[in-house]
């Protein structure tokens, strides 16, 4: 079961996998093929299901040699149930499913998430490393990883190239259609149109799969994300969505955005210790867009502002969203730390038994005591400070009072963490 937001490439990657590893592939889109959806809803007999698949594909379905792909599976409860049936009673058949809304309430009904025996995986927009691959800059990505491993600066020419491509990534983002367009001509002019189409597809899902009043709440929460990030706290407040807004009125809408992959939730922890999840403050969180390119488009920040590197307050929010997206794509649950007295870290990671503080330096001359407060209190094995400069070349080590090993990383190296 491969799940993720709309248009992150789920269908493409499953079909490519089928082409490369199976004799043939049987593909069914359960949202577009209503006859198939009805059949899955009315039949649970293995022989009948295989016969139907063979008839639909006009090809033989062989155990272990045919990949069965059930796309948009969230639209058919019967097909979702069939995954458990195949896993338990016919494991010889290889079945892959893709969906944007597994386990989400649709039309007032809660469709089940994949059952035991079904392996679930998440697909995210392309991160910066994959963006470099798409631009045939794999060598640069490899050099960045090498410098991260030994914590040595990139040669200045390569650093400037990576920083320049990073600024383009903040505009293009990681949605495959946007990256493909940019990789063809190196022009960002088409990106906003493609991104607007993706956002409209999100809205179409909201309207299709929920009651209209709930769809309007979801859209209001989604549209408020740039404003929420630009606030002095950066935290999500329901009252920003609507005057008098509360968790009881908008909580389900926020959950919908998170479960469908349209937004990323970063939870506050009041104590940075192992296991970090048990110290979560359930009442306080941040929301990021799942793709920094979508955030740039929705905020309306001019492309020239991003490319030129000129001073702009909202650029700090754009970079922070990029770091959140990168960490999530690497499988890190998102947490931030607020320790009182104004001390706050943008992200806190748990790697094994180690707790790692992450500070994102949002402006060239900005200083923060928060990392120093954090390191003095928790004595982490190391902490991370992201900035726009080269590895180890931030020039502010010790200025914030931080102790211990501070790994200073350029923004573009976030995919290494």
C-alpha positions in Angstrom: 0.0 0.0 0.0 1.7 3.2 -1.2 0.1 6.3 0.1 0.9 10.0 -0.2 -0.6 13.3 -1.4 -2.0 13.8 -4.8 0.5 13.9 -7.7 3.6 12.9 -5.8 4.1 10.1 -8.3 2.5 7.0 -6.7 1.0 5.7 -9.9 4.1 6.4 -12.0 6.5 4.6 -9.6 4.3 1.5 -9.2 4.0 1.1 -13.0 7.7 1.6 -13.4 8.3 -1.0 -10.7 5.9 -3.4 -12.5 7.6 -2.9 -15.8 11.0 -3.6 -14.4 10.3 -6.7 -12.2 7.2 -8.5 -13.6 6.2 -10.3 -16.8 3.1 -8.1 -17.0 1.2 -5.5 -15.0 -2.6 -5.3 -14.5 -3.6 -1.8 -13.6 -7.0 -0.7 -12.4 -8.0 2.8 -11.4 -10.9 2.3 -9.0 -12.0 5.9 -9.0 -12.3 6.1 -12.8 -13.5 2.5 -13.4 -16.8 2.3 -11.6 -17.5 -1.2 -13.0 -14.3 -2.5 -11.3 -15.3 -0.7 -8.0 -18.7 -2.3 -8.1 -17.2 -5.8 -8.7 -14.8 -5.5 -5.8 -17.6 -4.3 -3.6 -19.8 -7.2 -4.5 -17.3 -10.1 -4.7 -14.7 -11.5 -2.4 -14.2 -14.9 -4.1 -10.6 -15.3 -5.1 -11.4 -17.1 -8.4 -13.9 -14.4 -9.3 -11.5 -11.6 -8.6 -8.7 -13.2 -10.6 -11.1 -13.9 -13.5 -12.3 -10.3 -13.4 -8.7 -8.9 -13.5 -7.8 -11.2 -16.4 -10.9 -10.1 -18.3 -10.3 -6.4 -17.6 -6.6 -6.6 -18.7 -7.1 -9.1 -21.5 -4.1 -10.9 -20.1 -3.1 -13.7 -17.8 -2.7 -13.0 -14.1 0.1 -15.3 -12.8 1.1 -15.6 -9.2 4.6 -14.1 -8.7 4.8 -13.0 -12.3 2.0 -10.4 -12.6 1.8 -7.2 -10.6 -1.7 -6.2 -9.8 -2.0 -2.4 -9.2 -5.1 -1.1 -7.6 -5.0 2.7 -7.9 -7.2 5.3 -6.0 -8.1 2.4 -3.6 -9.5 4.8 -1.1 -12.6 5.2 -3.3 -13.5 1.5 -3.0 -14.0 -0.1 0.4 -14.3 -3.5 -1.2 -10.9 -3.2 -2.8 -9.4 -2.1 0.4 -10.8 -5.2 2.1 -9.5 -7.4 -0.7 -5.9 -6.5 0.3 -6.3 -8.4 3.5 -7.9 -11.3 1.6 -5.0 -11.5 -0.8 -2.4 -11.2 2.0 -4.0 -14.0 4.1 -5.4 -16.4 1.5 -3.5 -15.9 -1.7 0.0 -14.5 -0.8 1.3 -15.9 -4.1 -0.4 -13.0 -5.9 1.5 -9.8 -5.9 -0.7 -6.8 -5.2 0.2 -3.1 -4.9 -2.2 -0.4 -4.1 -2.0 3.4 -4.2 -4.2 5.9 -2.5 -4.3 9.5 -1.1 -6.9 9.0 1.6 -6.5 5.6 3.3 -8.2 5.6 6.7 -9.8 9.0 6.2 -13.4 9.7 6.6 -15.0 10.0 3.2 -18.6 11.2 2.7 -19.2 10.7 6.4 -18.0 7.1 6.5 -14.6 6.0 7.8 -12.9 3.7 5.3 -10.5 1.3 6.9 -6.8 1.7 6.6 -4.9 -1.4 5.2 -5.2 -4.4 7.5 -2.5 -6.6 9.1 -0.3 -8.3 6.5 -0.4 -5.3 4.2 2.9 -3.3 4.2 2.3 0.4 4.1 4.8 2.9 2.6 4.6 6.7 2.2 5.7 8.7 -0.8 6.7 12.3 -0.5 7.5 15.0 -3.0 11.1 14.8 -4.4 13.6 16.1 -1.9 16.5 18.3 -2.9 18.8 15.3 -3.6 16.2 13.8 -5.9 15.8 17.2 -7.5 19.5 17.2 -8.2 19.2 13.7 -9.7 16.5 14.9 -12.0 18.7 17.7 -13.2 21.6 15.2 -13.8 23.5 16.7 -10.9 24.0 13.4 -9.1 27.7 14.1 -8.7 26.9 17.3 -6.8 24.5 15.4 -4.5 27.2 12.8 -3.9 29.8 15.5 -3.0 27.3 17.1 -0.6 26.8 13.7 1.2 30.6 13.3 1.3 31.1 16.7 2.9 28.3 16.0 5.4 30.0 12.7 6.4 33.3 14.3 7.2 31.9 17.8 8.0 34.2 19.6 5.6 33.2 22.5 3.4 32.3 22.0 -0.3 34.7 23.7 -2.7 33.4 27.3 -3.0 32.4 26.9 -6.7 30.3 23.8 -5.9 28.8 25.5 -2.8 27.6 28.4 -4.9 26.2 26.1 -7.5 24.3 24.0 -4.8 23.1 27.2 -3.2 21.8 28.5 -6.5 20.0 25.3 -7.3 18.5 25.3 -3.8 16.9 28.7 -4.5 15.4 27.3 -7.6 14.1 24.3 -5.6 12.3 26.7 -3.2 10.3 27.9 -6.2 9.9 24.6 -8.1 9.5 22.3 -5.1 9.4 18.6 -5.4 6.2 17.8 -7.2 7.3 15.5 -10.1 5.3 17.5 -12.7 7.0 20.8 -11.7 10.5 19.2 -11.5 10.0 17.6 -14.9 9.0 20.9 -16.5 12.0 22.7 -14.9 14.4 20.0 -15.9 13.5 20.4 -19.6 14.2 24.1 -19.9 15.5 25.4 -16.6 12.7 27.9 -16.5 10.5 28.5 -13.5 7.7 30.3 -15.4 5.5 27.2 -15.7 5.8 26.2 -12.0 3.0 28.4 -10.5 0.5 27.1 -13.1 1.3 23.5 -12.4 1.3 24.1 -8.6 -2.0 25.9 -8.8 -3.5 22.9 -10.6 -2.2 20.6 -7.8 -3.8 22.8 -5.2 -7.0 22.8 -7.1 -6.9 19.0 -7.1 -6.6 19.1 -3.3 -9.7 21.3 -3.2 -11.5 18.9 -5.5 -10.8 16.1 -3.1 -12.1 18.1 -0.2 -15.3 18.8 -2.0 -15.7 15.2 -3.3 -14.9 13.2 -0.2 -16.4 15.4 2.5 -19.5 17.3 3.3 -19.4 20.9 1.8 -19.3 22.6 5.2 -16.4 20.4 6.2 -14.6 20.9 2.8 -14.8 24.7 3.4 -13.2 24.3 6.8 -10.4 22.1 5.4 -9.7 24.7 2.6 -9.7 27.5 5.2 -7.1 25.7 7.3 -5.0 24.9 4.2 -5.1 28.5 3.0 -4.1 29.8 6.4 -0.8 28.0 6.5 1.3 30.8 5.0 -0.2 33.3 7.4 0.3 31.0 10.4 4.0 30.4 9.5 4.6 34.1 9.0 3.3 34.9 12.5 5.8 35.7 15.3 5.2 32.3 16.9 4.7 30.2 13.8 2.3 28.0 15.6 -1.1 27.0 14.3 -4.0 28.9 15.9 -7.6 28.1 15.0 -8.6 31.7 15.6 -6.4 32.7 12.7 -8.5 30.5 10.4 -11.7 32.1 11.6 -12.5 34.5 14.4 -13.5 32.4 17.3 -12.2 29.3 15.7 -11.4 26.3 18.0 -10.3 22.7 17.9 -13.9 21.5 18.1 -14.7 23.4 14.9 -11.5 23.0 12.9 -9.7 20.0 14.5 -11.1 17.5 12.1 -10.2 19.7 9.1 -6.6 19.9 10.3 -6.5 16.1 10.7 -7.8 15.6 7.2 -4.9 17.7 5.8 -2.4 15.7 7.7 -3.9 12.3 6.9 -4.1 13.1 3.1 -0.5 14.3 3.1 -1.3 17.8 2.1 0.2 19.2 5.3 2.9 18.2 7.8 2.3 18.5 11.5 5.1 19.5 13.8 4.2 18.8 17.5 5.6 20.7 20.5 7.5 18.8 23.2 8.0 20.3 26.6 10.9 18.0 27.5 13.5 16.9 25.1 14.3 13.4 26.4 14.1 9.8 25.2 11.4 8.7 24.2 10.5 12.1 22.8 6.9 11.2 21.8 5.7 10.9 25.4 6.5 14.6 26.1 4.3 16.0 23.4 2.1 18.9 24.2 -1.2 18.0 22.5 -2.5 21.5 22.4 0.4 23.2 20.5 1.6 22.4 17.0 2.8 23.9 13.7 1.6 23.1 10.2 3.8 23.1 7.1 2.8 22.6 3.5 3.9 19.2 2.1 5.9 21.0 -0.6 7.9 24.2 -0.3 7.1 25.0 -4.0 3.4 25.0 -3.1 4.1 27.3 -0.2 6.0 29.7 -2.3 3.2 29.8 -4.9 0.4 30.1 -2.3 2.2 32.9 -0.4 2.8 35.0 -3.5 6.4 35.7 -2.7 8.0 36.9 -6.0 10.4 34.4 -7.7 13.0 37.1 -8.1 13.0 37.7 -4.3 13.9 34.0 -3.8 16.5 33.8 -6.6 18.3 37.0 -5.7 18.6 36.2 -2.0 17.4 39.7 -1.1 16.2 40.3 2.5 12.6 39.3 3.1 11.0 38.3 6.4 8.9 35.5 4.9 11.9 33.8 3.4 12.6 32.4 6.9 9.3 30.6 6.8 10.0 29.3 3.4 13.3 27.8 4.5 11.8 26.4 7.7 9.1 24.7 5.6 11.9 23.2 3.4 13.7 21.8 6.4 10.4 20.3 7.7 9.7 18.7 4.3 13.2 17.3 4.1 13.1 15.8 7.6 9.7 14.2 7.1 10.8 12.7 3.8 13.7 11.0 5.7 11.2 9.4 8.1 11.7 11.8 11.0 8.6 12.5 13.1 8.4 16.3 13.4 8.7 17.9 16.8 9.8 21.3 18.0 10.9 22.4 21.5 9.7 25.3 23.6 11.3 25.5 27.0 9.9 28.7 28.4 11.5 32.1 28.7 11.2 32.5 24.9 13.7 29.6 24.2 12.6 27.5 21.3 14.1 25.2 18.7 12.6 24.7 15.3 13.0 20.9 15.4 14.0 18.2 17.7 15.0 14.7 16.4 15.4 11.4 18.1 18.0 9.1 16.6 18.2 5.9 18.6 18.7 7.0 22.2 20.1 10.5 21.2 18.0 13.6 21.1 19.2 16.2 18.6 18.3 19.9 18.6 17.9 21.6 15.2 18.0 25.4 14.7 17.2 27.0 11.4 19.0 30.3 11.0 16.5 32.3 9.1 18.3 35.6 8.6 22.0 36.3 7.9 22.6 38.5 11.0 20.0 36.8 13.3 21.3 35.4 16.7 19.4 33.2 19.0 20.1 32.0 22.6 17.7 29.1 22.2 20.3 26.5 21.0 22.5 27.5 24.0 19.7 27.1 26.4 18.8 23.7 24.9 22.4 22.4 24.9 23.1 23.5 28.5 19.9 21.9 29.7 20.0 18.6 27.8 23.7 18.1 26.9 23.0 16.4 23.5 25.7 14.4 21.7 25.5 17.1 19.0 23.2 19.8 17.7 22.5 21.1 14.2 22.4 24.6 12.9 21.2 25.2 9.4 22.3 28.4 7.6 22.9 29.7 4.1 26.6 29.3 4.4 29.0 26.4 3.7 29.6 23.4 6.0 31.2 24.8 9.2 31.4 28.3 7.9 28.5 29.9 9.7 30.7 32.3 11.6 28.4 32.4 14.7 29.6 29.3 16.6 29.5 30.2 20.3 27.6 33.4 19.7 24.4 31.8 20.9 26.0 30.2 23.9 25.6 26.7 22.6 27.9 24.0 24.0 29.2 20.7 22.7 29.3 19.5 19.1 27.4 22.0 16.8 27.2 20.7 13.3 26.8 23.7 11.0 25.1 22.7 7.8 24.0 24.6 4.6 20.2 24.4 4.0 20.7 22.3 0.9 22.3 19.5 3.0 19.0 18.8 4.9 18.5 15.6 2.9 21.6 14.1 4.6 20.1 14.3 8.1 
